[in-house]
């Protein structure tokens, strides 16, 4: 059986004082990121932050679409969307 995965819609707010989950905007998770949106740094920090929050290995979290946009689709390896939402307190 293939490993489970899901896509999570994320609204990222770069240049925040600290990285934190703000809450849900409909289906999208709003996340403040303590990194500038320069040379992909905010995406790297976002993936690492979500991996920590979801108790996943860092390489299990990748930005699929929206690398230069605030609205992103993030792929989570090893979780269903229901499991991800439960771990994030949805």
C-alpha positions as CSV (number, residue, x, y, z in Angstrom):
1,X,0.0,0.0,0.0
2,X,1.5,3.4,-0.9
3,X,2.3,5.9,1.8
4,X,-0.5,8.4,2.5
5,X,0.0,12.0,1.6
6,X,-2.1,15.1,1.3
7,X,-2.1,18.7,0.0
8,X,-2.5,21.5,2.5
9,X,-3.5,25.0,1.4
10,X,-1.3,27.5,3.3
11,X,-1.5,31.3,3.4
12,X,2.1,32.4,4.4
13,X,2.8,35.8,5.9
14,X,6.6,36.4,5.7
15,X,8.8,38.8,7.8
16,X,6.8,38.1,11.0
17,X,8.5,38.6,14.5
18,X,8.2,34.8,15.0
19,X,6.9,31.7,13.2
20,X,3.5,30.8,14.4
21,X,0.2,29.3,13.2
22,X,-2.5,32.0,13.2
23,X,-5.5,29.8,12.4
24,X,-7.7,28.6,9.6
25,X,-9.1,30.7,6.8
26,X,-11.6,28.4,5.3
27,X,-9.6,25.4,4.0
28,X,-6.2,27.3,4.2
29,X,-3.9,27.4,7.2
30,X,-2.6,30.9,7.9
31,X,1.0,30.8,9.1
32,X,3.3,33.7,10.0
33,X,6.9,33.0,9.0
34,X,10.0,34.6,10.6
35,X,11.9,34.8,7.3
36,X,12.0,37.2,4.4
37,X,10.5,36.1,1.1
38,X,13.9,36.3,-0.6
39,X,15.6,33.4,-2.5
40,X,13.0,30.9,-1.2
41,X,14.1,31.4,2.4
42,X,10.5,31.8,3.7
43,X,9.5,28.5,1.9
44,X,12.4,26.7,3.6
45,X,11.4,28.0,7.0
46,X,7.7,27.3,6.4
47,X,8.4,23.7,5.5
48,X,10.7,23.2,8.5
49,X,8.2,24.8,10.8
50,X,5.3,22.7,9.5
51,X,7.4,19.5,9.8
52,X,8.1,20.3,13.5
53,X,4.4,21.1,14.2
54,X,3.2,18.0,12.5
55,X,5.9,15.7,13.9
56,X,7.1,14.8,10.4
57,X,10.7,14.5,9.0
58,X,11.7,17.8,7.3
59,X,11.8,16.2,3.8
60,X,8.2,15.1,4.2
61,X,7.0,18.7,3.8
62,X,7.4,20.4,0.4
63,X,5.9,23.4,-1.3
64,X,4.3,22.1,-4.5
65,X,2.7,25.3,-5.9
66,X,2.9,29.0,-5.0
67,X,6.6,29.3,-4.3
68,X,6.5,33.0,-5.0
69,X,3.0,33.6,-3.8
70,X,1.5,33.9,-0.3
71,X,-1.1,31.2,-1.1
72,X,0.7,27.9,-1.4
73,X,-0.1,24.2,-1.7
74,X,2.1,22.2,0.6
75,X,2.5,18.4,0.2
76,X,2.6,16.4,3.4
77,X,4.0,12.9,3.1
78,X,2.8,10.3,5.6
79,X,-0.4,12.1,6.7
80,X,-4.0,12.4,5.4
81,X,-5.6,15.8,5.5
82,X,-7.7,14.7,8.4
83,X,-4.6,13.7,10.4
84,X,-2.9,17.0,9.5
85,X,-5.9,19.1,10.6
86,X,-6.2,17.1,13.8
87,X,-2.5,17.7,14.6
88,X,-2.8,21.4,13.8
89,X,-5.9,21.8,16.1
90,X,-8.5,22.3,13.4
